[in-house]
Amino acid sequence: MQEQKNNPLHGITLEMILKELLYQYGWEELGYRIRINCFTSNPTTKSSLTFLRKTPWARTKVENLYLEMMRTRERKGEIEEK
């Protein structure tokens, strides 16, 4: 297996990403930031994960928002460097 030094998402599951985004933003804000029905119409973690796993463009948007959120936290000093 190849080591992925430059992949900031290595070892982070889609479920972990979604839960962290929900903790930070909640469904309403998440649906505003990423306009997809799984976040705006009766959202659940299970249905959103199912959709995101089947839809690469939507997963990419979620991953990009997560990376943006993490960069913002780092700039604010909310995350300790390892």
Secondary structure, 3 states (H helix, E strand, C coil): CCCCCCCCCCCCCHHHHHHHHHHHHHHHHHHHHCCCHHHHCCCCHHHHHHHHHHCHHHHHHHHHHHHHHHHHHHHHCCCCCC
